[in-house]
Amino acid sequence: MDMTLREIHDAFGISRRAIQGYEKAGLVRNTGKNERGHLLYDEEEQMRIKKIRLFQQMGFSICEIKNMIDAPDNVLKPIMKQQLIKMKKEQVNIKILIDKMNDLIKEL
């Protein structure tokens, strides 16, 4: 079922501005307009929008996503593995900072 920007925002929690940014970057495109002139996105573009948002949440930039979004699995897998390593390092660093914060709070 085709959805408008507002419907995608309401359903997936992705801002209209973010979706417009994806369009501007050439990552997605609308698939038509409804009777009121609102842009529509078909199910394929909706899934693409969700995938882009997930990649962003994983720490990838729009530029990186442009290079990965249509990449075959054999190209995507090592990129994802490298990002996982990076995320795990960040997780360790955050844990250290949380421990330091807890120590400082105890001293107050």
MDAnalysis code that builds the backbone (N, CA, C; Angstrom):
import MDAnalysis as mda
import numpy as np

u = mda.Universe.empty(324, n_residues=108, atom_resindex=np.repeat(np.arange(108), 3), trajectory=True)
u.add_TopologyAttr("name", ["N", "CA", "C"] * 108)
u.add_TopologyAttr("resid", np.arange(1, 109))
u.add_TopologyAttr("resname", ["MET", "ASP", "MET", "THR", "LEU", "ARG", "GLU", "ILE", "HIS", "ASP", "ALA", "PHE", "GLY", "ILE", "SER", "ARG", "ARG", "ALA", "ILE", "GLN", "GLY", "TYR", "GLU", "LYS", "ALA", "GLY", "LEU", "VAL", "ARG", "ASN", "THR", "GLY", "LYS", "ASN", "GLU", "ARG", "GLY", "HIS", "LEU", "LEU", "TYR", "ASP", "GLU", "GLU", "GLU", "GLN", "MET", "ARG", "ILE", "LYS", "LYS", "ILE", "ARG", "LEU", "PHE", "GLN", "GLN", "MET", "GLY", "PHE", "SER", "ILE", "CYS", "GLU", "ILE", "LYS", "ASN", "MET", "ILE", "ASP", "ALA", "PRO", "ASP", "ASN", "VAL", "LEU", "LYS", "PRO", "ILE", "MET", "LYS", "GLN", "GLN", "LEU", "ILE", "LYS", "MET", "LYS", "LYS", "GLU", "GLN", "VAL", "ASN", "ILE", "LYS", "ILE", "LEU", "ILE", "ASP", "LYS", "MET", "ASN", "ASP", "LEU", "ILE", "LYS", "GLU", "LEU"])
u.atoms.positions = np.array([
    [0.829, -1.181, 0.000],
    [0.000, 0.000, 0.000],
    [0.879, 1.252, 0.000],
    [0.622, 2.146, -0.891],
    [1.376, 3.390, -0.949],
    [1.084, 4.250, 0.279],
    [2.132, 4.976, 0.723],
    [1.992, 5.823, 1.908],
    [2.543, 7.210, 1.623],
    [1.981, 8.213, 2.297],
    [2.487, 9.581, 2.209],
    [3.631, 9.744, 3.216],
    [4.312, 10.886, 3.137],
    [5.371, 11.188, 4.105],
    [4.832, 11.129, 5.531],
    [3.683, 11.721, 5.736],
    [3.090, 11.747, 7.077],
    [2.787, 10.323, 7.563],
    [2.245, 9.501, 6.707],
    [1.923, 8.126, 7.089],
    [3.188, 7.327, 7.413],
    [4.244, 7.555, 6.636],
    [5.513, 6.879, 6.917],
    [6.061, 7.349, 8.259],
    [5.993, 8.648, 8.487],
    [6.440, 9.202, 9.770],
    [5.662, 8.573, 10.917],
    [4.350, 8.535, 10.800],
    [3.510, 7.982, 11.864],
    [3.759, 6.491, 12.072],
    [3.945, 5.747, 10.986],
    [4.107, 4.296, 11.070],
    [5.498, 3.879, 11.534],
    [6.530, 4.579, 11.073],
    [7.904, 4.135, 11.315],
    [8.693, 5.052, 12.244],
    [8.138, 6.217, 12.578],
    [8.849, 7.153, 13.443],
    [10.036, 7.820, 12.779],
    [10.003, 7.906, 11.466],
    [11.072, 8.560, 10.715],
    [10.550, 9.926, 10.289],
    [11.299, 10.966, 10.582],
    [10.806, 12.307, 10.304],
    [10.637, 12.562, 8.811],
    [9.713, 13.433, 8.527],
    [9.487, 13.825, 7.132],
    [10.753, 14.460, 6.558],
    [11.412, 15.252, 7.372],
    [12.641, 15.915, 6.930],
    [13.725, 14.898, 6.581],
    [13.831, 13.827, 7.368],
    [14.815, 12.778, 7.079],
    [14.509, 12.127, 5.736],
    [13.246, 11.818, 5.509],
    [12.857, 11.185, 4.244],
    [13.141, 12.113, 3.077],
    [12.857, 13.387, 3.267],
    [13.159, 14.363, 2.215],
    [14.666, 14.426, 1.966],
    [15.453, 14.287, 3.031],
    [16.904, 14.241, 2.883],
    [17.359, 13.014, 2.113],
    [16.720, 11.887, 2.365],
    [17.039, 10.663, 1.620],
    [16.746, 10.873, 0.136],
    [15.639, 11.550, -0.133],
    [15.289, 11.834, -1.531],
    [16.329, 12.744, -2.171],
    [16.693, 13.798, -1.453],
    [17.681, 14.751, -1.972],
    [19.018, 14.071, -2.253],
    [19.379, 13.101, -1.414],
    [20.634, 12.366, -1.590],
    [20.530, 11.308, -2.690],
    [19.325, 11.099, -3.222],
    [19.137, 10.119, -4.285],
    [18.978, 8.694, -3.788],
    [18.692, 8.533, -2.503],
    [18.548, 7.195, -1.924],
    [17.152, 6.613, -2.127],
    [16.153, 7.460, -2.150],
    [14.772, 7.034, -2.389],
    [14.106, 8.013, -3.338],
    [12.984, 7.580, -3.864],
    [12.202, 8.490, -4.702],
    [10.735, 8.174, -4.518],
    [9.944, 9.217, -4.626],
    [8.514, 8.986, -4.499],
    [8.033, 8.252, -5.747],
    [6.910, 7.592, -5.588],
    [6.389, 6.785, -6.692],
    [5.095, 7.349, -7.256],
    [4.762, 8.561, -6.855],
    [3.560, 9.209, -7.380],
    [3.010, 10.205, -6.387],
    [1.794, 10.670, -6.684],
    [1.095, 11.612, -5.809],
    [-0.339, 11.143, -5.646],
    [-0.906, 11.467, -4.481],
    [-2.313, 11.146, -4.280],
    [-3.188, 12.273, -4.826],
    [-4.496, 12.154, -4.632],
    [-5.427, 13.139, -5.177],
    [-5.247, 14.527, -4.574],
    [-4.622, 14.602, -3.412],
    [-4.357, 15.894, -2.770],
    [-2.988, 16.453, -3.134],
    [-2.239, 15.724, -3.930],
    [-0.918, 16.174, -4.349],
    [0.205, 15.774, -3.418],
    [-0.095, 14.956, -2.403],
    [0.944, 14.506, -1.476],
    [1.759, 13.385, -2.113],
    [3.058, 13.451, -1.910],
    [3.942, 12.437, -2.462],
    [3.634, 11.077, -1.852],
    [3.745, 10.052, -2.673],
    [3.496, 8.681, -2.241],
    [4.752, 7.839, -2.413],
    [4.863, 6.839, -1.558],
    [5.984, 5.914, -1.599],
    [5.407, 4.500, -1.555],
    [5.802, 3.675, -2.524],
    [5.289, 2.305, -2.561],
    [6.002, 1.458, -1.507],
    [5.600, 0.202, -1.403],
    [6.148, -0.677, -0.363],
    [7.650, -0.878, -0.503],
    [8.135, -0.949, -1.725],
    [9.579, -1.117, -1.940],
    [10.348, 0.084, -1.410],
    [9.864, 1.284, -1.687],
    [10.530, 2.500, -1.202],
    [10.386, 2.622, 0.315],
    [9.264, 2.177, 0.855],
    [9.076, 2.201, 2.303],
    [10.112, 1.300, 2.985],
    [10.330, 0.118, 2.434],
    [11.325, -0.797, 2.998],
    [12.722, -0.196, 2.867],
    [12.961, 0.474, 1.776],
    [14.249, 1.135, 1.551],
    [14.458, 2.236, 2.591],
    [13.420, 3.007, 2.864],
    [13.488, 4.070, 3.873],
    [13.819, 3.464, 5.240],
    [13.157, 2.385, 5.598],
    [13.429, 1.725, 6.881],
    [14.867, 1.206, 6.942],
    [15.353, 0.670, 5.828],
    [16.722, 0.149, 5.775],
    [17.732, 1.282, 5.924],
    [17.493, 2.400, 5.272],
    [18.379, 3.562, 5.382],
    [18.425, 4.037, 6.827],
    [17.259, 4.136, 7.449],
    [17.190, 4.589, 8.836],
    [17.954, 3.633, 9.761],
    [17.811, 2.342, 9.533],
    [18.543, 1.357, 10.332],
    [20.053, 1.539, 10.161],
    [20.499, 1.711, 8.924],
    [21.925, 1.946, 8.675],
    [22.395, 3.199, 9.404],
    [21.574, 4.252, 9.404],
    [21.944, 5.467, 10.131],
    [22.075, 5.179, 11.623],
    [21.129, 4.430, 12.170],
    [21.180, 4.103, 13.592],
    [22.405, 3.263, 13.924],
    [22.913, 2.529, 12.952],
    [24.120, 1.726, 13.136],
    [25.387, 2.568, 13.002],
    [25.218, 3.846, 12.686],
    [26.356, 4.752, 12.638],
    [26.898, 5.061, 11.257],
    [26.243, 4.596, 10.232],
    [26.696, 4.889, 8.872],
    [26.212, 6.266, 8.440],
    [27.052, 6.969, 7.700],
    [26.682, 8.278, 7.162],
    [25.859, 8.093, 5.883],
    [25.193, 9.147, 5.472],
    [24.419, 9.099, 4.231],
    [25.332, 8.752, 3.062],
    [26.529, 9.309, 3.055],
    [27.489, 9.016, 1.979],
    [27.835, 7.523, 1.967],
    [28.068, 6.952, 3.128],
    [28.366, 5.524, 3.210],
    [27.166, 4.690, 2.770],
    [25.987, 5.116, 3.188],
    [24.766, 4.390, 2.842],
    [24.546, 4.405, 1.336],
    [24.863, 5.512, 0.701],
    [24.717, 5.592, -0.763],
    [25.543, 4.509, -1.446],
    [26.698, 4.200, -0.876],
    [27.570, 3.179, -1.451],
    [27.161, 1.762, -1.077],
    [26.376, 1.611, -0.022],
    [26.032, 0.276, 0.452],
    [24.616, -0.163, 0.117],
    [23.715, 0.768, -0.078],
    [22.288, 0.439, -0.120],
    [21.944, -0.616, -1.170],
    [22.595, -0.569, -2.301],
    [22.299, -1.530, -3.359],
    [23.429, -2.535, -3.577],
    [24.373, -2.548, -2.647],
    [25.523, -3.446, -2.783],
    [25.093, -4.895, -2.559],
    [25.743, -5.810, -3.267],
    [25.446, -7.231, -3.031],
    [25.945, -7.659, -1.653],
    [25.412, -8.759, -1.168],
    [25.736, -9.249, 0.167],
    [27.234, -9.438, 0.383],
    [27.951, -9.913, -0.654],
    [29.385, -10.165, -0.486],
    [30.178, -8.867, -0.312],
    [29.630, -7.746, -0.721],
    [30.253, -6.439, -0.496],
    [29.785, -5.868, 0.840],
    [28.516, -6.050, 1.134],
    [27.913, -5.487, 2.338],
    [28.412, -6.155, 3.621],
    [28.618, -7.448, 3.576],
    [28.988, -8.201, 4.780],
    [30.263, -7.690, 5.445],
    [31.370, -7.490, 4.701],
    [32.573, -6.990, 5.384],
    [32.410, -5.564, 5.920],
    [31.623, -4.761, 5.239],
    [31.358, -3.399, 5.724],
    [30.616, -3.462, 7.049],
    [29.622, -4.342, 7.111],
    [28.838, -4.500, 8.328],
    [29.699, -5.058, 9.458],
    [30.574, -6.007, 9.150],
    [31.453, -6.577, 10.173],
    [32.386, -5.508, 10.739],
    [32.922, -4.663, 9.875],
    [33.810, -3.598, 10.328],
    [33.065, -2.606, 11.220],
    [31.836, -2.279, 10.852],
    [31.032, -1.366, 11.664],
    [30.697, -1.995, 13.014],
    [30.463, -3.285, 13.034],
    [30.192, -3.987, 14.288],
    [31.393, -3.890, 15.228],
    [32.579, -4.061, 14.689],
    [33.797, -3.925, 15.493],
    [33.884, -2.519, 16.081],
    [33.612, -1.530, 15.251],
    [33.639, -0.129, 15.692],
    [32.606, 0.110, 16.796],
    [31.404, -0.433, 16.616],
    [30.345, -0.261, 17.609],
    [30.708, -0.929, 18.929],
    [31.347, -2.086, 18.870],
    [31.756, -2.785, 20.088],
    [32.810, -1.984, 20.848],
    [33.728, -1.354, 20.115],
    [34.733, -0.501, 20.764],
    [34.054, 0.689, 21.438],
    [33.085, 1.279, 20.760],
    [32.348, 2.397, 21.343],
    [31.597, 1.952, 22.590],
    [31.054, 0.751, 22.539],
    [30.326, 0.211, 23.685],
    [31.252, 0.084, 24.898],
    [32.466, -0.400, 24.674],
    [33.447, -0.522, 25.756],
    [33.773, 0.858, 26.314],
    [33.998, 1.824, 25.428],
    [34.314, 3.181, 25.873],
    [33.158, 3.796, 26.658],
    [31.949, 3.564, 26.218],
    [30.784, 4.078, 26.935],
    [30.677, 3.424, 28.312],
    [30.948, 2.138, 28.387],
    [30.909, 1.437, 29.677],
    [31.932, 2.039, 30.636],
    [33.109, 2.346, 30.142],
    [34.144, 2.964, 30.980],
    [33.666, 4.324, 31.478],
    [33.077, 5.107, 30.600],
    [32.576, 6.422, 30.998],
    [31.431, 6.316, 32.000],
    [30.564, 5.332, 31.830],
    [29.475, 5.116, 32.785],
    [30.041, 4.787, 34.152],
    [31.050, 3.923, 34.191],
    [31.681, 3.574, 35.462],
    [32.311, 4.799, 36.124],
    [32.975, 5.627, 35.334],
    [33.580, 6.849, 35.870],
    [32.512, 7.804, 36.388],
    [31.421, 7.917, 35.666],
    [30.319, 8.784, 36.089],
    [29.736, 8.289, 37.400],
    [29.540, 6.981, 37.512],
    [29.026, 6.418, 38.767],
    [29.974, 6.697, 39.923],
    [31.280, 6.583, 39.689],
    [32.262, 6.879, 40.732],
    [32.180, 8.354, 41.147],
    [32.060, 9.230, 40.185],
    [31.956, 10.668, 40.505],
    [30.680, 10.966, 41.290],
    [29.599, 10.330, 40.919],
    [28.329, 10.543, 41.632],
    [28.457, 10.080, 43.087],
    [29.132, 8.968, 43.277],
    [29.306, 8.451, 44.644],
    [30.117, 9.410, 45.498],
    [31.045, 10.128, 44.868],
    [31.907, 11.055, 45.594],
    [31.178, 12.350, 45.960],
    [30.076, 12.605, 45.322],
    [29.348, 13.854, 45.591],
    [28.539, 13.794, 46.868],
])
